[in-house]
Amino acid sequence: MDGEMRADHPLDPHGAVGKLKRPDRIVDVLVVGAGPAGIAAALAASASGATVLLVDEHPVSTALAGLDVPYLFGGRATPALGNPARMTEQVAGAMPGLEAAFEAGVEVMLNTSVWGLWVAGPGLQVLPCPIAGLATETGSFLSGYGRAVIATGARDLVVSFAGSDQPGVIGAQGLHALLVRYATFAGRVVTILGSGRLALETALLALDHGVAVAALIEVRDAPQGPAELVAAVRARGVAIRCGEVPLLAETTSDGVVALRVIPVAGGTVVRIECDTVCLALGLVPQVDLLDVLGAELALDPDRGGYVPVQVAGQTSLAAISVAGECAGVDEPGGLAYRMEWMRALLDTGGSDVLACTCEEVTRGDVFALNPPRYLGANSEAMAARDYASLLGDGPPDHDQMKRLTRVSMGPCQARRCREQVAMLLAIGAKVEIGAVNRAGYRAPVRPLSLAALAAADDAASREGWDVWFGIVSQWVPYDEIGTAREAEYIAGDMHL
C-alpha cells in the first residue's frame, strides 16, 4: 500500500501502517555474506536478471575484532588490522569469486554489517517492504529487498578454562581468518583443543603458514578425525594428547605463554609452551539474523546446534533463503562431543572459572543465581535461591538466567558464552541440552556505535507521521521542544 488507502480496507489515521516510506535503496536480491556460498547465490541471482547487493562485514574494524566479532580473534592480530586500505585489498584478494561477482554486475559492499533484517509479519505490518539495516564504521542506512539470501557461515564454539579470557585464546574460525583472509596473525606457536576434522585441518593450515603446533589436546581416549588427517598431522611431528583437558592458560602482559593440561581422570599436570591456544571443538551456524527475522529454527545435534528449518535452501519465510554453513555444519555427534568437553572442563576446572567474560559471571555465579557484582549485596530472597530452586519454576531457561545474572548480556553479544552457558544449564538440570530454552537474538546483531546510528537520516524517517501512540509528552517533535510550537502540540488534538 505504501501510504495509499484501499477502498475495502482504509488506513487507520491513528496507526503507523502506510506512514513509513520505502527506503531509497531497494534491490531484488540481498545476499548477506561473501563466502563461496554467498558469491554463488549472488552470481545465480544476477544471471537471472535481478539486481543484487552482496554485503560482507569483512574486513572487520579493530574495535569489532577486539570484541571477538564475528569470530574469536583472541587478541592475536597484528597492527596491520588497523590499516583499512590494506585490509580491504587483502580481503578482496582472499575471496575466490569476488572478481566474477563484480564483472557480473553485482553490487558489492565490504566492511559493511547487516545488523538487522525484517519482513512483514505479526507486529510488523507497518513495514512498506522487507527491510535490512546496514552499517559501516561511520554510518548506518536502510535498504529494501525483494528476497534475501543468508550466507553468514559459522562462528567459533567457545568454552572456557582458567585464563581463557586473556589474549592468545583464539577460535578456529578466528585463526583461519587471521592466517588466510587477513594475513595478520601474530602468534608463533599454537596448541589446539580437539582432534576432529576441524582441529586437524586447523593444525595443517597453521603448519602450512609457518606456525608451529605444539600439540593437539583431546578429551576422549583416541583422536576423533579421519585417519588420513590424523596420520598427516602426526607425520609432521605433532603430538595428539588424548584423555586430557586444559586446566590453566599461563599469561603475562602479552597474553598466553603456556598451557597447563590435566588428565580427565586426574593426575599429573603437564605444561606446554605456546603463545596461542586455539579452540577447534566445533562450529556454530550463525543464525542470529534468521532469529531476528522470525524464521523457524530447530536443534540438530549433528549440524552444529540450532539451524533453520529449510527445504532446498528455502526457510519458513517466503522471502528468505539460506546457503552455506549458516544452514548447518557437517558434525555428526557434535553436540554429544561438546557436552563431554564441557563436563570434563567443569569437573577439572571447578566453579570459579568465568562462564561469561564480558559480564564476569563465573560458573558458580550461574548455579548460585548471583546477581552482577556491581549491584552490591544480594537480597535475602535471592540469596535463598539457586539454580536447583529455579528449576522448580519451570524448564531451564537461558533468557531467564540472563535476567537474573546478566550472563550472556555483554558487548560480544554472547558469542563467547552462549553455547557453554546452555551446556552448563543442561548439566546442572541433568537434562539433554535440547530441554534448555534457546536464548533469543535481538537486533542489532552486531555491536554498533552511537555515532553510526546517529548518522541515519531521522528527519526522513519521521516524514508522514502525525501521531506517536497518543502520548502527549512523547508526541512533541524534538525540534519543536522549547519553542512556541510546543504549546500548540500539547493543546491540540495530537493530529496536527
C-alpha positions as CSV (number, residue, x, y, z in Angstrom):
1,M,0.0,0.0,0.0
2,D,2.9,2.4,0.9
3,G,0.8,5.3,2.2
4,E,-2.2,4.6,-0.1
5,M,-5.7,3.7,1.0
6,R,-7.7,0.7,-0.3
7,A,-11.4,1.2,-0.7
8,D,-12.2,-2.1,1.1
9,H,-9.6,-1.6,3.9
10,P,-9.0,2.1,4.7
11,L,-5.9,3.0,6.7
12,D,-6.3,3.8,10.4
13,P,-5.4,7.5,10.7
14,H,-4.1,6.9,14.2
15,G,-1.9,3.9,13.2
16,A,1.5,3.6,11.7
17,V,0.6,1.4,8.7
18,G,1.2,3.2,5.4
19,K,3.2,6.0,7.1
20,L,6.7,4.6,6.7
21,K,8.4,5.5,3.4
22,R,10.1,2.9,1.3
23,P,13.9,3.1,1.6
24,D,15.6,5.0,-1.2
25,R,17.7,1.8,-2.0
26,I,15.7,-1.3,-3.0
27,V,17.3,-4.3,-4.6
28,D,15.7,-7.5,-5.9
29,V,18.1,-9.8,-4.0
30,L,20.2,-9.0,-0.9
31,V,22.9,-11.6,-0.2
32,V,24.5,-11.5,3.3
33,G,28.0,-13.0,3.3
34,A,30.5,-13.1,0.5
35,G,31.9,-16.6,1.2
36,P,31.7,-19.3,-1.5
37,A,28.0,-19.9,-0.9
38,G,27.1,-16.2,-0.9
39,I,29.0,-15.5,-4.0
40,A,27.5,-18.4,-5.8
41,A,24.0,-17.2,-4.8
42,A,24.8,-13.7,-5.9
43,L,26.0,-14.9,-9.3
44,A,23.0,-17.1,-9.8
45,A,20.6,-14.2,-8.9
46,S,22.4,-11.8,-11.2
47,A,22.3,-14.3,-14.1
48,S,18.5,-14.3,-13.8
49,G,18.4,-10.6,-14.4
50,A,17.9,-9.5,-10.8
51,T,19.6,-6.5,-9.2
52,V,21.8,-7.9,-6.5
53,L,23.5,-6.4,-3.4
54,L,26.2,-8.6,-1.9
55,V,27.3,-7.5,1.6
56,D,30.1,-8.8,3.7
57,E,31.4,-7.5,7.1
58,H,35.0,-8.3,6.4
59,P,37.4,-6.7,6.9
60,V,36.0,-6.0,10.4
61,S,37.2,-3.0,12.3
62,T,39.8,-3.3,15.1
63,A,37.0,-2.5,17.6
64,L,34.9,-5.4,16.4
65,A,37.9,-7.7,16.4
66,G,38.6,-6.6,20.0
67,L,35.1,-7.8,20.9
68,D,35.7,-11.1,19.1
69,V,33.1,-10.3,16.5
70,P,32.2,-12.3,14.4
71,Y,34.9,-14.8,15.4
72,L,37.0,-15.4,18.5
73,F,40.1,-13.4,17.3
74,G,41.7,-13.7,20.8
75,G,43.8,-10.5,20.6
76,R,46.2,-12.2,18.2
77,A,46.0,-9.8,15.2
78,T,49.0,-7.7,14.2
79,P,48.6,-3.9,14.0
80,A,48.1,-4.3,10.2
81,L,44.4,-4.9,11.0
82,G,44.1,-1.2,11.7
83,N,45.0,-0.3,8.1
84,P,41.7,-0.1,6.3
85,A,43.1,0.2,2.8
86,R,45.5,-2.7,3.2
87,M,42.8,-4.9,4.8
88,T,40.2,-4.2,2.1
89,E,42.7,-5.1,-0.6
90,Q,43.8,-8.2,1.3
91,V,40.3,-9.4,2.0
92,A,39.1,-8.8,-1.6
93,G,42.0,-10.8,-2.9
94,A,41.3,-13.7,-0.5
95,M,37.7,-14.1,-1.6
96,P,37.5,-16.5,-4.5
97,G,34.8,-15.5,-7.0
98,L,34.5,-11.9,-5.8
99,E,36.0,-10.6,-9.1
100,A,33.5,-12.6,-11.0
101,A,30.7,-11.1,-9.0
102,F,31.9,-7.6,-9.8
103,E,32.1,-8.5,-13.5
104,A,28.6,-9.9,-13.4
105,G,27.2,-6.6,-12.2
106,V,26.7,-7.5,-8.6
107,E,27.0,-4.5,-6.3
108,V,29.5,-5.5,-3.6
109,M,29.8,-3.8,-0.2
110,L,32.7,-4.9,2.0
111,N,33.3,-3.8,5.6
112,T,29.6,-3.5,6.0
113,S,27.5,-5.2,8.6
114,V,23.9,-6.3,8.3
115,W,22.7,-5.7,11.8
116,G,19.0,-6.4,11.3
117,L,16.6,-7.9,8.8
118,W,12.8,-7.7,8.9
119,V,9.9,-8.9,6.8
120,A,6.2,-8.1,7.4
121,G,4.6,-10.3,10.0
122,P,2.9,-10.2,13.4
123,G,3.7,-6.8,14.9
124,L,5.5,-5.7,11.7
125,Q,2.6,-5.0,9.3
126,V,3.8,-1.4,9.3
127,L,6.8,-2.2,7.0
128,P,6.4,-0.9,3.5
129,C,8.6,-3.7,2.2
130,P,11.2,-6.2,3.6
131,I,14.0,-4.0,5.1
132,A,17.6,-4.5,6.1
133,G,19.6,-2.4,8.5
134,L,23.2,-2.0,7.3
135,A,26.1,-0.2,8.9
136,T,29.7,0.8,8.1
137,E,32.2,2.1,10.7
138,T,30.9,5.7,10.1
139,G,27.2,5.4,9.5
140,S,24.0,3.3,9.1
141,F,21.3,3.1,6.5
142,L,18.3,1.0,5.4
143,S,17.8,-1.0,2.2
144,G,14.7,-2.6,0.9
145,Y,14.9,-6.0,-0.8
146,G,12.6,-8.5,-2.5
147,R,14.4,-11.6,-1.4
148,A,17.3,-12.1,1.0
149,V,19.8,-15.0,0.9
150,I,21.5,-15.5,4.3
151,A,25.0,-16.9,3.8
152,T,26.6,-15.8,7.1
153,G,28.6,-19.0,7.7
154,A,29.5,-20.4,11.1
155,R,31.3,-18.9,14.1
156,D,33.6,-20.4,16.7
157,L,32.3,-22.6,19.6
158,V,33.8,-21.2,22.7
159,V,34.4,-23.0,26.0
160,S,36.3,-21.6,28.9
161,F,39.0,-22.6,31.4
162,A,41.2,-20.6,33.8
163,G,43.0,-17.9,31.8
164,S,40.9,-18.3,28.7
165,D,39.7,-14.7,28.9
166,Q,43.3,-13.5,28.2
167,P,44.9,-12.6,24.9
168,G,46.1,-15.6,23.0
169,V,43.0,-17.8,23.2
170,I,41.5,-17.9,19.8
171,G,38.9,-19.8,17.8
172,A,39.5,-22.0,14.7
173,Q,37.5,-19.5,12.5
174,G,39.4,-16.6,14.1
175,L,42.7,-18.3,13.4
176,H,41.7,-19.2,9.8
177,A,40.7,-15.5,9.2
178,L,43.9,-14.1,10.6
179,L,46.1,-16.5,8.6
180,V,44.3,-16.6,5.3
181,R,41.7,-13.8,4.9
182,Y,43.7,-11.1,6.8
183,A,47.3,-12.3,6.8
184,T,47.7,-10.6,10.2
185,F,48.3,-13.5,12.7
186,A,50.7,-12.5,15.4
187,G,51.3,-15.9,17.0
188,R,54.2,-18.3,16.5
189,V,53.3,-21.5,18.5
190,V,49.8,-22.8,18.9
191,T,48.2,-25.6,21.0
192,I,44.9,-26.8,19.5
193,L,42.0,-28.1,21.5
194,G,40.2,-31.0,19.8
195,S,41.2,-33.7,17.4
196,G,38.2,-33.9,15.0
197,R,38.3,-32.8,11.3
198,L,38.2,-29.1,12.3
199,A,41.1,-29.4,14.7
200,L,43.3,-31.5,12.3
201,E,42.7,-29.2,9.3
202,T,43.4,-26.2,11.5
203,A,46.7,-27.8,12.6
204,L,47.7,-28.4,9.0
205,L,46.7,-24.9,8.0
206,A,48.9,-23.4,10.8
207,L,51.9,-25.5,9.8
208,D,51.5,-24.6,6.1
209,H,51.7,-20.9,7.2
210,G,54.8,-21.3,9.2
211,V,53.2,-21.5,12.6
212,A,54.4,-24.3,14.9
213,V,51.9,-26.6,16.5
214,A,52.9,-27.7,20.0
215,A,50.2,-30.3,20.4
216,L,46.5,-31.2,20.0
217,I,44.6,-31.9,23.2
218,E,41.7,-34.4,23.1
219,V,39.2,-35.1,25.8
220,R,38.5,-38.6,24.5
221,D,40.8,-41.6,24.6
222,A,41.6,-41.5,20.8
223,P,41.7,-38.9,18.0
224,Q,38.3,-38.2,16.6
225,G,39.1,-37.1,13.0
226,P,39.6,-39.0,9.8
227,A,42.5,-41.4,9.9
228,E,44.3,-39.9,7.0
229,L,44.3,-36.4,8.6
230,V,45.4,-37.9,11.9
231,A,48.3,-39.5,10.1
232,A,49.1,-36.3,8.2
233,V,49.3,-34.3,11.5
234,R,51.5,-36.9,13.2
235,A,53.7,-37.2,10.2
236,R,54.6,-33.6,10.7
237,G,55.8,-34.2,14.2
238,V,52.7,-33.0,16.1
239,A,51.6,-34.9,19.2
240,I,47.9,-35.7,19.8
241,R,47.5,-35.9,23.6
242,C,44.3,-37.9,24.4
243,G,42.3,-38.0,27.6
244,E,43.3,-34.5,28.6
245,V,41.7,-31.1,29.0
246,P,43.2,-27.6,29.6
247,L,43.5,-26.6,33.3
248,L,45.1,-23.1,33.0
249,A,46.5,-20.8,30.4
250,E,49.6,-19.1,31.9
251,T,49.7,-15.5,30.8
252,T,51.8,-12.3,31.0
253,S,51.0,-8.8,29.9
254,D,51.4,-10.1,26.3
255,G,48.9,-12.9,26.8
256,V,49.3,-16.7,26.8
257,V,52.8,-18.1,27.3
258,A,51.9,-21.7,28.2
259,L,49.0,-24.1,28.6
260,R,48.7,-26.5,31.5
261,V,46.8,-29.6,30.8
262,I,45.5,-32.3,33.1
263,P,44.2,-35.8,32.5
264,V,40.4,-36.1,32.6
265,A,40.6,-38.7,35.3
266,G,43.1,-36.6,37.3
267,G,46.8,-36.9,37.6
268,T,50.0,-35.0,36.7
269,V,49.6,-31.6,35.2
270,V,51.8,-31.0,32.1
271,R,53.0,-27.6,30.9
272,I,53.0,-26.9,27.2
273,E,54.8,-23.7,26.0
274,C,52.9,-21.8,23.4
275,D,51.7,-18.2,22.7
276,T,48.3,-19.2,21.3
277,V,45.5,-21.7,22.3
278,C,43.1,-22.5,19.5
279,L,39.6,-23.8,20.3
280,A,38.7,-26.2,17.5
281,L,35.9,-28.3,19.1
282,G,33.2,-27.3,16.6
283,L,31.5,-24.5,14.8
284,V,28.1,-22.8,15.4
285,P,25.9,-21.8,12.5
286,Q,25.3,-18.0,12.5
287,V,21.5,-17.9,12.8
288,D,21.2,-14.5,14.5
289,L,19.6,-12.7,11.6
290,L,17.3,-15.6,10.9
291,D,16.1,-15.5,14.5
292,V,15.5,-11.7,14.3
293,L,13.5,-12.4,11.1
294,G,11.4,-14.9,12.9
295,A,12.4,-17.9,10.8
296,E,11.8,-21.3,12.3
297,L,14.8,-22.9,13.9
298,A,15.4,-26.4,15.2
299,L,18.1,-28.1,17.2
300,D,20.2,-30.5,15.1
301,P,22.8,-32.4,17.2
302,D,24.7,-33.4,14.0
303,R,24.7,-29.9,12.3
304,G,26.2,-27.6,14.9
305,G,23.2,-26.7,17.1
306,Y,20.3,-24.6,16.1
307,V,19.8,-24.4,12.3
308,P,17.0,-23.0,10.1
309,V,14.2,-25.3,9.1
310,Q,14.5,-25.3,5.3
311,V,13.9,-27.3,2.2
312,A,16.5,-26.8,-0.6
313,G,17.5,-23.5,0.9
314,Q,14.0,-22.1,1.4
315,T,13.3,-21.2,5.0
316,S,9.9,-20.9,6.7
317,L,9.7,-17.3,5.5
318,A,8.8,-16.8,1.8
319,A,11.3,-14.1,1.1
320,I,14.3,-15.7,3.0
321,S,16.7,-18.3,1.7
322,V,19.9,-19.8,3.3
323,A,23.1,-21.0,1.8
324,G,26.3,-22.5,3.2
325,E,27.2,-23.2,6.8
326,C,24.6,-21.0,8.4
327,A,22.2,-23.8,7.3
328,G,24.3,-26.3,9.3
329,V,27.8,-27.7,9.6
330,D,28.7,-31.3,9.0
331,E,29.4,-32.5,12.5
332,P,27.9,-36.0,13.3
333,G,27.6,-36.4,17.1
334,G,28.9,-32.9,17.6
335,L,26.6,-31.9,20.5
336,A,27.4,-35.1,22.5
337,Y,31.2,-34.3,21.9
338,R,30.8,-30.8,23.1
339,M,28.9,-31.9,26.2
340,E,31.7,-34.3,27.0
341,W,34.2,-31.5,26.8
342,M,32.0,-29.2,29.0
343,R,31.6,-31.9,31.7
344,A,35.3,-32.6,31.8
345,L,36.2,-28.8,32.0
346,L,33.7,-28.4,34.8
347,D,35.0,-31.4,36.7
348,T,38.6,-30.4,36.4
349,G,38.4,-26.6,36.5
350,G,35.6,-26.1,39.1
351,S,33.1,-23.3,39.6
352,D,35.4,-20.3,39.7
353,V,36.1,-20.2,36.0
354,L,34.4,-17.5,34.0
355,A,31.3,-18.6,32.1
356,C,30.8,-15.1,30.6
357,T,33.9,-12.9,30.1
358,C,32.1,-9.6,29.3
359,E,30.0,-9.6,32.5
360,E,32.5,-11.5,34.6
361,V,30.0,-14.2,35.5
362,T,31.5,-17.5,36.8
363,R,30.1,-20.9,36.5
364,G,29.4,-20.7,40.2
365,D,27.5,-17.5,39.8
366,V,25.3,-19.2,37.2
367,F,24.4,-22.1,39.5
368,A,24.0,-19.8,42.6
369,L,22.0,-17.2,40.6
370,N,24.3,-14.5,41.8
371,P,23.4,-11.0,40.5
372,P,26.0,-8.8,38.9
373,R,28.7,-7.8,41.5
374,Y,28.2,-4.1,40.7
375,L,24.7,-4.3,42.2
376,G,26.2,-4.9,45.6
377,A,25.0,-7.4,48.2
378,N,22.4,-9.9,47.2
379,S,18.9,-9.7,48.8
380,E,17.8,-12.3,51.3
381,A,15.1,-13.6,48.9
382,M,17.6,-14.1,46.1
383,A,20.3,-15.4,48.3
384,A,18.0,-18.2,49.3
385,R,17.5,-19.1,45.6
386,D,19.9,-21.2,43.5
387,Y,19.6,-23.0,40.1
388,A,18.1,-26.1,41.7
389,S,15.2,-24.0,43.2
390,L,14.7,-22.1,40.0
391,L,14.1,-25.4,38.2
392,G,11.1,-25.8,40.4
393,D,9.5,-22.9,38.5
394,G,9.9,-24.5,35.0
395,P,12.4,-25.9,32.5
396,P,15.9,-24.4,32.2
397,D,15.6,-21.0,30.5
398,H,18.7,-19.2,29.2
399,D,16.9,-15.9,28.8
400,Q,15.7,-16.1,32.4
401,M,19.3,-16.7,33.5
402,K,20.4,-13.6,31.6
403,R,17.9,-11.5,33.5
404,L,19.0,-12.9,36.9
405,T,22.8,-12.9,36.5
406,R,23.5,-10.9,33.2
407,V,25.3,-13.9,31.8
408,S,25.4,-13.7,28.0
409,M,24.5,-9.9,28.1
410,G,27.8,-8.4,27.2
411,P,29.0,-6.5,24.2
412,C,30.2,-9.6,22.4
413,Q,26.5,-10.5,22.3
414,A,27.1,-13.9,23.8
415,R,29.4,-15.2,21.1
416,R,31.9,-16.2,23.7
417,C,29.4,-17.9,26.1
418,R,26.0,-18.7,24.6
419,E,26.7,-22.3,23.9
420,Q,28.7,-23.1,27.0
421,V,26.1,-21.5,29.3
422,A,23.4,-23.6,27.7
423,M,25.5,-26.7,28.3
424,L,26.1,-25.7,31.9
425,L,22.3,-25.3,32.4
426,A,21.7,-28.7,30.9
427,I,24.4,-30.3,33.1
428,G,23.0,-28.5,36.2
429,A,19.5,-29.7,35.4
430,K,20.6,-33.2,34.4
431,V,18.7,-32.9,31.1
432,E,19.6,-33.1,27.4
433,I,20.6,-29.7,26.0
434,G,17.5,-29.6,23.9
435,A,15.5,-29.2,27.1
436,V,17.2,-25.8,27.7
437,N,15.1,-23.0,26.2
438,R,17.1,-21.4,23.4
439,A,18.3,-17.8,24.1
440,G,16.9,-15.4,21.6
441,Y,18.7,-12.9,19.4
442,R,17.9,-9.2,19.1
443,A,18.8,-6.5,16.6
444,P,21.3,-5.1,16.2
445,V,23.1,-8.4,15.9
446,R,26.4,-6.5,15.5
447,P,27.7,-4.0,18.1
448,L,27.0,-0.5,16.7
449,S,28.4,2.8,17.9
450,L,26.0,5.6,18.7
451,A,27.8,7.6,16.1
452,A,26.9,5.1,13.4
453,L,23.3,5.1,14.5
454,A,23.1,8.8,14.8
455,A,24.2,9.1,11.1
456,A,20.8,7.8,10.0
457,D,18.5,10.4,8.5
458,D,16.0,10.7,11.3
459,A,14.2,13.6,9.6
460,A,13.4,11.4,6.5
461,S,12.2,8.5,8.7
462,R,9.8,10.8,10.5
463,E,8.2,12.1,7.4
464,G,4.5,11.2,7.1
465,W,4.0,10.6,10.9
466,D,1.3,12.7,12.7
467,V,1.0,10.8,16.0
468,W,3.2,9.0,18.5
469,F,1.0,6.5,20.3
470,G,-1.3,9.2,21.6
471,I,1.1,10.2,24.4
472,V,1.4,13.9,24.6
473,S,4.8,14.1,26.2
474,Q,6.2,11.7,23.6
475,W,4.5,13.4,20.6
476,V,6.1,16.8,20.6
477,P,8.8,16.6,17.9
478,Y,12.3,17.1,19.2
479,D,12.9,20.1,17.1
480,E,9.8,21.9,18.5
481,I,10.7,21.4,22.2
482,G,11.2,24.8,23.8
483,T,9.5,26.7,21.0
484,A,6.1,28.4,20.8
485,R,5.0,25.5,18.7
486,E,5.4,23.1,21.6
487,A,2.3,24.5,23.3
488,E,0.3,24.1,20.2
489,Y,1.1,20.4,20.1
490,I,0.2,19.9,23.8
491,A,-3.0,21.9,23.5
492,G,-4.0,20.3,20.2
493,D,-5.7,17.0,19.3
494,M,-2.5,15.2,18.6
495,H,-3.1,15.1,14.9
496,L,-1.8,18.5,13.7
